[in-house]
Amino acid sequence: MPQFDFASFSVQIFWLVLSSFTFFLIYTKYFIANSSNVLKMREKLKAISSSLNNGKGELLGYYDLCLKFFRNK
């Protein structure tokens, strides 16, 4: 079994750290940003749903609500 020699493993450690940091940056930029956009859209849909449901007295499904929201834009 080979001994742990930092000189032979330094390249592997470097690429591990670099790839982990790159994955972290990509994850935070795209996945977290998209998740926050989804949460913001849900809050808007809740607000629209409450205003539409109070006026008409009928419950709308999320699909119908999304269609009305994006047609009004």
C-alpha positions as CSV (number, residue, x, y, z in Angstrom):
1,M,0.0,0.0,0.0
2,P,1.5,3.3,-1.0
3,Q,2.4,5.9,1.6
4,F,0.5,9.3,1.5
5,D,2.9,11.6,-0.2
6,F,1.6,15.1,-0.6
7,A,3.7,15.7,-3.8
8,S,1.9,12.8,-5.6
9,F,-1.6,13.7,-4.4
10,S,-1.3,17.5,-4.6
11,V,-2.7,17.6,-8.1
12,Q,-5.7,15.4,-7.2
13,I,-6.4,17.6,-4.1
14,F,-6.1,20.7,-6.2
15,W,-8.6,19.4,-8.8
16,L,-11.0,18.2,-6.0
17,V,-11.0,21.6,-4.4
18,L,-11.4,23.4,-7.7
19,S,-14.2,21.2,-9.0
20,S,-16.0,21.4,-5.6
21,F,-15.8,25.2,-5.6
22,T,-16.9,25.4,-9.3
23,F,-19.9,23.1,-8.5
24,F,-20.8,25.3,-5.5
25,L,-20.7,28.5,-7.6
26,I,-22.9,26.9,-10.4
27,Y,-25.3,25.5,-7.8
28,T,-25.7,28.9,-6.0
29,K,-26.0,30.9,-9.2
30,Y,-28.6,28.8,-11.1
31,F,-30.4,26.4,-8.8
32,I,-30.8,28.8,-5.8
33,A,-31.7,31.7,-8.1
34,N,-34.3,29.6,-9.9
35,S,-35.7,28.4,-6.6
36,S,-36.1,32.0,-5.3
37,N,-37.9,32.9,-8.5
38,V,-40.3,30.1,-8.0
39,L,-41.0,31.1,-4.5
40,K,-41.6,34.7,-5.5
41,M,-44.0,33.5,-8.2
42,R,-45.9,31.4,-5.7
43,E,-46.3,34.5,-3.5
44,K,-47.7,36.5,-6.4
45,L,-50.0,33.7,-7.4
46,K,-51.3,33.5,-3.8
47,A,-52.0,37.2,-3.8
48,I,-53.8,37.0,-7.1
49,S,-55.7,33.9,-6.1
50,S,-57.0,35.5,-2.9
51,S,-58.1,38.6,-4.8
52,L,-59.8,36.6,-7.6
53,N,-61.4,34.1,-5.2
54,N,-62.8,36.9,-3.0
55,G,-64.5,38.7,-5.9
56,K,-66.0,35.7,-7.7
57,G,-66.6,33.2,-4.9
58,E,-65.1,30.3,-6.9
59,L,-61.9,28.5,-6.3
60,L,-59.4,28.5,-9.1
61,G,-56.8,25.8,-9.7
62,Y,-53.2,26.7,-10.0
63,Y,-53.2,25.9,-13.7
64,D,-56.1,28.3,-14.4
65,L,-54.5,30.9,-12.1
66,C,-51.2,30.7,-14.0
67,L,-53.0,31.0,-17.3
68,K,-54.9,34.2,-16.2
69,F,-51.7,35.6,-14.7
70,F,-49.6,35.2,-17.8
71,R,-52.4,36.3,-20.2
72,N,-52.7,39.6,-18.3
73,K,-49.0,40.4,-18.6
